[in-house]
């Protein structure tokens, strides 16, 4: 069975939520263009100045997204 991987990008600034939202849209467009199925995609506000953008994908697609979009971290999705 193929594991699900959550790729995460961190944004820290006054405009972190807007930047994370825009980045999430860019990730969505990249996935559509490259025919990569995403299981979950979005943003989360961790604090006033720290937001993340994330995508959950199959482990088999992780290398392509990692090399192209350079996430700060990754974890096995639940």
N, C-alpha and C positions, 0 to 999 in steps of 0.2 A: 504494500500500500504506500502511496506517495504522501509524504508529510506536507503540511501546509506551513509556509514560512511567512512571517510578518516582517516586512521591511519598514524601517522607521527613519524619518528625517526630522531633526530638531530645528526649531526656529526660536530665537531669543531676541526680542526687541519690543518696542511699544506697538509695532504693527505686526506682531507675530501671527495673530489669528488670520489676518488678511493674506499674509505671505503664505501661510500653511494651506489656506483654502485655494489660492492660485496654484500652488505647487501640486496639490491633490488633483486639480483639473488637468495639469500637465501630465501627471502620472497616468490618469485615465486615458488621455489621448494617446500616449505612448503605448499603453496596453492594447488599445483598439487597433492602432496602426500595425502593431506586431502580432496581432491575434493571440494575445495572452489573456487567459481567463483569470479574472480576479474575483475572489470570494467576498472580500470586504475591502472598502476603500473609503478613506475619510480623513477627518481632522479631530483633534482633541485639544482642549485648552487645559493645560496642567497648572498654570498660574497666570497672573496678569501679563507677565512678560515671557512665558514659555509655552509654546504650542508645538504640536507634532502633526505631521502628515504621515499616513501609513497606508500600506496595501498588503493584503494577504493573497498569496499566490502558491501554486504548486512548487515544490522544491526543484523540479526539473526546469522551471523557468527562472529560478533565482539568479543564476549566473548572468544571464542576458540583462535582466533589470539591474542587478548590482553593478555590472561594468558600465552600463550606459548612464545610470542615474545617480550613482554614488550615495547610497543611504549611509547614515552615520552608524546604524546598528541594525541587528536582525535578531529574531527569536522564533522559536517553534510556536506556532499558533495553537491555541486551545481548541 
